[in-house]
Amino acid sequence: MRELVQKAFLSLLGVFLFVVFMKSEHYLNFLFIHFFIEFVIYILIIMFIVWVVKKLNKWMSALRYKLSIGIMASLFIVFFFTYELFTPYFYPEDYLKKVGFEKVEVLRQLTNPELTNKERDRLAKDAVVKEMAASFSMIGHYPNIEFNEQGEVFDFRRRYNQYELIFESKYPELKKFQYTFAKEGMEFKIIGFGEYH
């Protein structure tokens, strides 16, 4: 039993450290100049993770409550993965709708002609995921959102680590728009949108 708990804990810890790296790898984007350099960085990170896991295993072998610590840490890591895979299920529907509506409002402001490019970039980074914000910035074309304040949430759906809001806009004509949100960093952001048919 102890051996099984130890192997499970070490495996979960290795995967956990790699996922944490992948979630924060955007801080290293400036290093990914070439595919070969990116490949070397990933190999080095995997080697570092294996080294950390081995050192932690060696350190834990001297502890008195090694089994209890291993079980608790494994449960924590499983809870972390559950949260990452099913994030919207941990938040109430009203909160997700409120956040979604705020992000759509910010996205709608991007076409305001009085804004400077820096202000548009900042608003885009607040409303959409980093890849979409970078695309808007590089192309210089921001989406023209026809949604207005009189719109209301028509439908709400949770799907694994994302959720969708379908807004119904009644002015000037009846239209429905679908927005998909996912967690980036510590907040939900728009990862896709379009007219709903």
C-alpha positions in Angstrom: 0.0 0.0 0.0 2.8 2.4 0.9 4.6 1.7 -2.4 1.4 2.4 -4.4 0.7 5.6 -2.6 4.3 6.7 -3.1 4.3 6.0 -6.8 0.9 7.7 -7.3 2.1 10.7 -5.3 5.3 11.0 -7.3 3.5 10.6 -10.6 0.9 13.1 -9.7 3.5 15.6 -8.5 5.5 15.3 -11.8 2.4 15.9 -13.9 1.3 18.7 -11.5 4.6 20.5 -11.9 4.5 20.1 -15.7 1.0 21.5 -15.8 2.0 24.5 -13.6 4.9 25.1 -16.0 2.5 25.0 -19.1 0.1 27.4 -17.4 2.9 29.9 -16.8 4.9 29.3 -19.9 3.7 32.5 -21.5 6.3 34.3 -19.3 8.9 32.5 -21.4 7.5 33.3 -24.8 10.4 35.5 -25.7 12.7 32.4 -25.5 10.6 30.4 -28.0 12.3 32.0 -31.0 12.9 28.7 -32.8 11.3 25.3 -32.6 14.6 23.7 -31.6 15.1 26.1 -28.7 11.5 25.5 -27.5 12.2 21.7 -27.7 15.4 22.1 -25.6 13.6 24.2 -23.0 10.8 21.5 -22.6 13.4 18.8 -22.3 15.3 20.8 -19.6 12.0 21.5 -17.7 11.1 17.8 -17.8 14.6 16.9 -16.5 14.2 19.6 -13.7 10.8 18.2 -12.7 12.2 14.6 -12.5 15.1 15.9 -10.4 12.7 17.8 -8.0 10.5 14.8 -7.6 13.5 12.6 -6.8 14.8 15.1 -4.2 11.3 15.4 -2.7 11.0 11.6 -2.5 14.4 11.4 -0.8 13.4 14.1 1.7 10.0 12.6 2.4 11.5 9.1 3.1 13.0 10.6 6.3 9.6 11.9 7.5 7.6 10.1 10.2 4.2 10.6 8.6 5.2 10.0 5.0 2.1 8.0 4.0 -0.3 10.6 5.4 1.5 13.4 3.7 1.6 11.5 0.4 -2.1 10.8 0.6 -3.0 14.5 1.5 -0.7 15.9 -1.2 -2.2 13.4 -3.8 -5.7 14.5 -2.9 -4.7 18.1 -3.2 -3.2 17.5 -6.6 -6.3 15.6 -7.8 -8.5 18.5 -6.5 -6.3 20.9 -8.5 -6.8 18.9 -11.7 -10.5 18.6 -11.0 -10.7 22.4 -10.7 -8.7 22.9 -13.9 -10.8 20.6 -15.9 -14.2 21.7 -14.5 -13.6 25.4 -13.5 -17.0 26.8 -14.3 -18.7 24.2 -12.1 -17.0 25.8 -9.1 -18.7 29.2 -9.6 -22.4 30.1 -9.3 -24.3 30.8 -12.5 -25.1 34.4 -11.6 -21.4 35.2 -11.1 -20.4 33.7 -14.5 -23.2 35.6 -16.2 -22.1 38.9 -14.6 -18.4 38.3 -15.5 -19.5 37.4 -19.1 -21.6 40.4 -19.5 -18.7 42.7 -18.3 -16.3 41.1 -20.7 -18.7 41.5 -23.6 -19.1 45.2 -22.6 -15.3 45.7 -22.7 -15.1 43.9 -26.0 -17.8 46.1 -27.4 -15.8 49.3 -26.4 -12.9 48.3 -28.6 -14.4 49.9 -31.7 -14.8 53.3 -30.0 -12.9 55.7 -32.4 -11.9 57.9 -29.5 -9.6 55.2 -28.0 -5.8 55.2 -28.7 -4.1 52.0 -29.8 -2.6 51.4 -26.3 -6.1 51.8 -24.7 -7.5 49.3 -27.2 -4.7 46.8 -26.5 -5.3 47.1 -22.8 -9.1 46.6 -23.2 -8.5 43.7 -25.5 -6.2 42.0 -23.0 -8.8 42.5 -20.3 -11.6 41.0 -22.3 -10.2 38.2 -24.5 -7.4 35.5 -24.2 -3.9 36.6 -25.0 -3.8 35.0 -28.4 -6.9 36.8 -29.6 -5.7 40.1 -28.1 -2.4 39.7 -29.9 -4.2 39.0 -33.2 -6.4 42.1 -32.8 -3.3 44.2 -32.1 -1.2 42.8 -35.0 -4.0 43.1 -37.6 -5.4 46.3 -36.2 -8.9 45.1 -36.8 -11.2 44.9 -33.7 -14.6 43.2 -33.8 -17.7 45.3 -34.2 -20.0 43.9 -31.6 -23.7 44.8 -32.3 -24.8 43.8 -28.8 -26.4 46.6 -26.8 -27.2 47.2 -23.1 -30.9 46.2 -23.6 -29.7 42.6 -24.4 -30.3 39.8 -22.0 -28.8 36.3 -21.4 -30.9 33.9 -23.4 -29.0 30.7 -22.6 -26.2 29.6 -20.3 -24.1 26.4 -20.7 -21.2 24.9 -18.8 -18.8 22.7 -20.8 -15.8 21.2 -18.9 -13.4 24.1 -18.5 -15.5 26.6 -20.5 -18.9 28.2 -20.4 -21.1 29.8 -23.0 -23.5 32.7 -22.9 -26.0 33.3 -25.6 -27.2 36.9 -25.5 -30.4 38.0 -27.2 -30.4 41.6 -28.5 -33.8 43.0 -29.4 -32.8 46.4 -30.8 -32.8 47.2 -33.7 -33.7 43.7 -34.7 -33.8 40.3 -32.9 -30.4 38.7 -32.9 -28.6 36.2 -30.8 -24.8 36.2 -30.1 -22.8 33.3 -28.6 -19.7 34.0 -26.4 -17.4 31.3 -25.1 -15.4 31.9 -21.9 -12.5 30.1 -20.3 -10.2 30.9 -17.4 -6.9 32.5 -18.3 -4.8 33.3 -15.3 -7.1 34.3 -12.4 -10.1 35.5 -14.5 -12.5 34.3 -17.2 -12.0 35.7 -20.7 -13.6 35.4 -24.1 -12.1 32.7 -26.2 -14.7 32.8 -29.0 -17.8 34.6 -30.2 -20.1 34.9 -33.1 -23.7 35.2 -34.2 -25.9 32.3 -32.9 -28.3 30.7 -35.4 
